[in-house]
Amino acid sequence: MKIPPELRPTRQAGGVAGFDLALRAGTTEFFTGQPAPTWGINGSYLGPTVRVSRGDKVAMRVTNEIGEPTTLHWHGMRLPAKMDGGPHQMIAPRATWTPEWTVDQPAATSWYHPHPHERTAMHVYRGAAGLLLIDDEHTNALDLPSEYGIDDIPLIIQDKRFNDDGTLHEAAVDSGTFGFLGDEILINGTHNPSLEVTAERVRFRILNASNARVYRVGFADNRSFHVIGNDAGLLPEPVQVDRVKLSPGERAEIVVAFTAAERVVMNSLGEDHSDADSIERDEFDLLRITAAARLSPAKTLPARLSAEPAIEPRTGAQVRRFVLTGTEINDKTMDMRRIDEVVPAGAQEIWELDNTTYAHNFHIHEVAFRVLDINGAPPPAYMRGPKDTVFVPKRAKVRLAVTFGTYTDPGSPYMYHCHILRHEDQGMMGQFVIAKPGTEQQVPRTLPDAAHH
């Protein structure tokens, strides 16, 4: 199995960490001797792992070499809206975009991917995505597996279909209820991947980078393991499980114990209950793992993990309700000029998601949230850490405690949307801005035409 290389920053004036990223068209051999046209970032398929630390001032140089307009969105990053890389920050062919911000959030496994209006599904499917890891001093001091590619291993899971000549099958990406559902699995761009582990305890950072597929990740021998982190950071303490469910855009950090010379398959089991939707039902072998004959000794897993306070709704918190239908939110499809919600800086709110139809999920840019309940019941313990994306089963109601940042810019919106990419492209997305508290009623609800060029 390939391990995405870490991209080292160039240190600029004032200690700024500079990263150069180029979206490129190229060819990739998923099968030996069968080159397939693909897109990648600093390579032909996927991108490098960008690593930053809390407190870093980062400066990105993102160059578009794919031949059509695109963007690069920092999924999970808390940053000013103009630096977010959503559909308002389009990068023309052969142009370079230079966002800068200071990292101010806890350690987490985030990622980056294109976010052009109505074209995200195809851009991500062709391979333009990569991991963005955030470190902080507290997490660095914990005794967690942390040697990248050795006992701290990224797993970018994607489902694909292949034509007879080894090229990616693209016909279904922009069609059907959910868009693309594949019958083959890639991990880190590797078909039929295998991995030798050399440590008794290994941390896997799992990203579901598929267009629509939902995975229930575990092991064929039903061994238990520990979830230590959700999308937006560490859990308060490790949670022992035998499966972790991830919809598109969700991440989980897990720690798994191994014994010398054993073999095991990481797999995904489908849901078998009657309400499961088509994106939840299929089963896949994901990764063949072999443990080396001698393993480095395991560190004791810390009993306490996150130092951050739990996200709690304040008394009298603003409640916003979002009704999810086939491809609409609150009976509206995406309009690049319309501001749907105005949020005061630093707010803590409750967002209620009422899904009246088939399965969706929900991602909010800039924020971190905690899942309060699903159909009135608390979520599984492994889902109770900080998140930015949540699966919403069909006909389900989900409540979130959401904490917003303090970057005020009433003229530059963030997005909230379904992260099933076909739904997003069909318009299942809305926009919010963050304003100085007390000025919400003064914020225009329509952007000028120039705002989205």
RAMOHU-V639815 format. One record per pair of residues at least 12 apart in sequence whose C-alpha atoms are under 6 Angstrom apart, sorted by the first residue. I is the first residue (numbers start at 0). GAP is how many residues later the second one is. If there is no record, write none. Layout:
i->I gap->GAP
i->I gap->GAP
This chain:
i->0 gap->189
i->0 gap->192
i->0 gap->193
i->0 gap->194
i->1 gap->186
i->3 gap->44
i->4 gap->43
i->4 gap->44
i->5 gap->42
i->5 gap->43
i->6 gap->41
i->6 gap->42
i->6 gap->43
i->15 gap->41
i->15 gap->42
i->16 gap->41
i->17 gap->40
i->17 gap->41
i->17 gap->42
i->18 gap->41
i->19 gap->41
i->20 gap->21
i->20 gap->41
i->21 gap->19
i->21 gap->20
i->21 gap->40
i->21 gap->41
i->21 gap->42
i->22 gap->17
i->22 gap->18
i->22 gap->41
i->22 gap->42
i->23 gap->15
i->23 gap->16
i->23 gap->17
i->23 gap->41
i->23 gap->42
i->24 gap->13
i->24 gap->14
i->24 gap->41
i->25 gap->12
i->25 gap->13
i->25 gap->18
i->26 gap->17
i->33 gap->132
i->35 gap->131
i->37 gap->88
i->38 gap->87
i->38 gap->88
i->38 gap->89
i->39 gap->87
i->39 gap->88
i->44 gap->82
i->45 gap->81
i->45 gap->82
i->45 gap->83
i->45 gap->84
i->46 gap->82
i->46 gap->83
i->47 gap->82
i->48 gap->82
i->48 gap->83
i->49 gap->82
i->50 gap->81
i->50 gap->82
i->51 gap->82
i->52 gap->81
i->52 gap->82
i->52 gap->83
i->53 gap->49
i->53 gap->50
i->53 gap->82
i->54 gap->48
i->54 gap->49
i->55 gap->46
i->55 gap->47
i->56 gap->44
i->56 gap->45
i->57 gap->42
i->57 gap->43
i->58 gap->41
i->59 gap->38
i->59 gap->39
i->60 gap->36
i->60 gap->37
i->61 gap->34
i->61 gap->35
i->62 gap->32
i->62 gap->33
i->63 gap->29
i->63 gap->30
i->63 gap->31
i->64 gap->29
i->66 gap->26
i->67 gap->25
i->68 gap->22
i->68 gap->23
i->68 gap->24
i->69 gap->20
i->69 gap->21
i->69 gap->46
i->70 gap->14
i->70 gap->19
i->70 gap->20
i->70 gap->43
i->70 gap->44
i->70 gap->45
i->71 gap->13
i->71 gap->41
i->71 gap->42
i->72 gap->12
i->72 gap->13
i->72 gap->39
i->72 gap->40
i->72 gap->41
i->72 gap->42
i->73 gap->38
i->74 gap->36
i->74 gap->37
i->75 gap->34
i->77 gap->288
i->79 gap->327
i->80 gap->331
i->80 gap->333
i->82 gap->16
i->85 gap->29
i->86 gap->28
i->86 gap->29
i->86 gap->30
i->87 gap->364
i->106 gap->27
i->106 gap->28
i->106 gap->29
i->106 gap->126
i->107 gap->26
i->107 gap->124
i->107 gap->125
i->108 gap->24
i->109 gap->22
i->109 gap->23
i->110 gap->19
i->110 gap->20
i->110 gap->21
i->111 gap->17
i->111 gap->18
i->112 gap->16
i->117 gap->307
i->120 gap->300
i->120 gap->301
i->144 gap->58
i->150 gap->51
i->150 gap->52
i->151 gap->51
i->151 gap->52
i->152 gap->51
i->153 gap->50
i->153 gap->51
i->154 gap->32
i->154 gap->50
i->154 gap->51
i->155 gap->31
i->155 gap->32
i->155 gap->51
i->156 gap->30
i->156 gap->51
i->156 gap->52
i->157 gap->27
i->157 gap->28
i->157 gap->51
i->157 gap->52
i->158 gap->23
i->158 gap->25
i->158 gap->26
i->158 gap->51
i->159 gap->22
i->159 gap->24
i->160 gap->21
i->160 gap->22
i->160 gap->23
i->177 gap->244
i->178 gap->243
i->192 gap->94
i->193 gap->93
i->193 gap->94
i->193 gap->95
i->194 gap->94
i->195 gap->93
i->195 gap->94
i->195 gap->95
i->196 gap->94
i->197 gap->94
i->197 gap->97
i->198 gap->96
i->198 gap->97
i->199 gap->57
i->199 gap->58
i->199 gap->95
i->199 gap->96
i->199 gap->97
i->199 gap->98
i->200 gap->55
i->200 gap->56
i->200 gap->97
i->201 gap->53
i->201 gap->54
i->202 gap->51
i->202 gap->52
i->203 gap->49
i->203 gap->50
i->204 gap->48
i->205 gap->45
i->205 gap->46
i->206 gap->44
i->207 gap->40
i->207 gap->41
i->207 gap->42
i->208 gap->39
i->208 gap->40
i->209 gap->38
i->210 gap->209
i->210 gap->210
i->211 gap->36
i->211 gap->208
i->212 gap->66
i->213 gap->32
i->213 gap->33
i->213 gap->65
i->213 gap->66
i->214 gap->30
i->214 gap->31
i->214 gap->53
i->215 gap->27
i->215 gap->28
i->215 gap->29
i->215 gap->52
i->215 gap->53
i->216 gap->26
i->216 gap->27
i->216 gap->50
i->216 gap->51
i->217 gap->24
i->217 gap->25
i->217 gap->48
i->217 gap->49
i->218 gap->46
i->218 gap->47
i->218 gap->48
i->219 gap->45
i->223 gap->17
i->223 gap->18
i->224 gap->15
i->224 gap->16
i->224 gap->31
i->225 gap->12
i->225 gap->13
i->225 gap->14
i->225 gap->28
i->225 gap->29
i->226 gap->12
i->226 gap->26
i->226 gap->27
i->227 gap->25
i->227 gap->26
i->228 gap->23
i->228 gap->24
i->229 gap->21
i->229 gap->22
i->229 gap->155
i->229 gap->157
i->230 gap->20
i->230 gap->156
i->231 gap->154
i->231 gap->155
i->232 gap->153
i->233 gap->72
i->234 gap->71
i->234 gap->150
i->235 gap->69
i->235 gap->70
i->236 gap->66
i->236 gap->67
i->236 gap->68
i->238 gap->143
i->246 gap->144
i->249 gap->139
i->259 gap->31
i->259 gap->32
i->259 gap->33
i->259 gap->34
i->260 gap->30
i->260 gap->31
i->260 gap->32
i->261 gap->28
i->261 gap->29
i->262 gap->26
i->262 gap->27
i->263 gap->25
i->264 gap->22
i->264 gap->23
i->264 gap->24
i->265 gap->20
i->265 gap->21
i->266 gap->17
i->266 gap->18
i->266 gap->19
i->267 gap->15
i->267 gap->16
i->268 gap->14
i->269 gap->12
i->269 gap->13
i->312 gap->88
i->316 gap->32
i->317 gap->31
i->318 gap->30
i->318 gap->31
i->318 gap->32
i->319 gap->31
i->320 gap->30
i->320 gap->31
i->321 gap->31
i->322 gap->31
i->322 gap->32
i->323 gap->30
i->323 gap->31
i->324 gap->31
i->324 gap->32
i->326 gap->96
i->326 gap->101
i->327 gap->100
i->332 gap->94
i->332 gap->95
i->333 gap->93
i->333 gap->95
i->333 gap->96
i->336 gap->109
i->336 gap->110
i->337 gap->107
i->337 gap->108
i->338 gap->92
i->338 gap->93
i->338 gap->106
i->338 gap->107
i->339 gap->91
i->339 gap->92
i->340 gap->91
i->341 gap->90
i->341 gap->91
i->341 gap->98
i->342 gap->91
i->343 gap->90
i->343 gap->91
i->343 gap->92
i->343 gap->93
i->344 gap->60
i->344 gap->61
i->344 gap->89
i->344 gap->90
i->344 gap->91
i->345 gap->58
i->345 gap->59
i->345 gap->60
i->346 gap->56
i->346 gap->57
i->347 gap->54
i->347 gap->55
i->348 gap->52
i->348 gap->53
i->349 gap->50
i->349 gap->51
i->349 gap->52
i->350 gap->48
i->350 gap->49
i->351 gap->46
i->351 gap->47
i->352 gap->44
i->352 gap->45
i->353 gap->43
i->354 gap->40
i->354 gap->41
i->355 gap->39
i->356 gap->37
i->356 gap->38
i->357 gap->36
i->358 gap->34
i->358 gap->35
i->359 gap->32
i->360 gap->29
i->360 gap->30
i->360 gap->31
i->360 gap->57
i->360 gap->58
i->361 gap->27
i->361 gap->28
i->361 gap->55
i->361 gap->56
i->362 gap->25
i->362 gap->26
i->362 gap->53
i->362 gap->54
i->363 gap->24
i->363 gap->52
i->364 gap->49
i->364 gap->50
i->366 gap->36
i->366 gap->37
i->367 gap->18
i->367 gap->19
i->367 gap->20
i->367 gap->35
i->368 gap->17
i->368 gap->18
i->368 gap->19
i->368 gap->32
i->368 gap->33
i->369 gap->16
i->369 gap->30
i->369 gap->31
i->370 gap->29
i->371 gap->27
i->371 gap->28
i->372 gap->25
i->372 gap->26
i->373 gap->23
i->373 gap->24
i->374 gap->21
i->374 gap->22
i->407 gap->26
i->407 gap->27
i->409 gap->23
i->409 gap->24
i->409 gap->25
i->412 gap->18
i->412 gap->19
i->412 gap->20
i->413 gap->17
i->413 gap->18
i->414 gap->15
i->414 gap->16
i->415 gap->13
i->415 gap->14
i->416 gap->12
